Amino acid sequence: MHLPDKALVVALDHARTLGVVEGLGDPGKVLDQVIEAGADGIMTSYGVVKKYAERVIGRVPTFLRLDGGPSIYREDWLKYTEWSLLHSVEDARGLGVDGVCVMCFLGGEVELRTFEIVARVAGDCREDGLPVMVEALPSQGLSRIPDPLAPEAMASAARIAFEHGADIVKAYYTGTVEGFRKVTQNCPVPTLIAGGSKMDTKRAVLEVVHGAMQGGAKGVVFGRNIWQSRNVARTVAALRSIIHRGASVDQAAEML
């Protein structure tokens, strides 16, 4: 199965590093909810696919997270000193997934290690064309990257991920349409935006997605901003209206 040209992908890989996560106590229930609501794809962990294969494989395009680092109980997000390839492309093929996902951390201690992982995975996937999604993010708290959300930094992360073999790039929205357009114009493969932590309001979520789409994004890879919402089905429907039908923020908000 393949993702459509524009896609709403739901991420469920958070518990790998966070442990207990509100809204993810029953992964099977979340999978059923978002797929029935119209999710175009799923990105998740080995354990979730292994346990709930019948709910995702052959039902919706599924991407498997292959890499990882320490849990939140040891190191903070985007400040890692260790990072590894935890599962192989053969593991992914064995589960029957439709693509794989790995990280690319720009500027941090594990930068080169993530480049090596992206390059290796891209090479291993070339044999049968298994798509490689790369989450390309500038690291935080660095003198060379004073603002991780700055268009130049995000565009560079996305471009470097492409250069190492990404078929799809996942990045953060830079805050403005013009800023994010710099990201998409410098990345020759489809760019989807990550949701990050749960946003303060429903409208904020819609505004981010609308701005990203206006800036050339091809969709989203959202987790907490979908399955931590009060009404998952309506949230998916509202986001789909922006992604697939070009709805305005106001039009999408009416669906909530």
Secondary structure, DSSP 8 states (H G I E B T S, - for coil): ----SSEEEEEE-THHHHSS-TT-S-HHHHHHHHHHHT-SEEEE-HHHHHHSHHHHTTTS-EEEE-EE---TTTS-TT--S--EE-S-HHHHHHHT-SEEEEEEEESSTTHHHHHHHHHHHHHHHTTTT--EEEEEEE-SSBTTBS-TTSHHHHHHHHHHHHHTT-SEEEE---SSHHHHHHHHHT-SS-EEEE--S--S-HHHHHHHHHHHHHTT--EEEESHHHHTSS-HHHHHHHHHHHHHH---HHHHHHT-
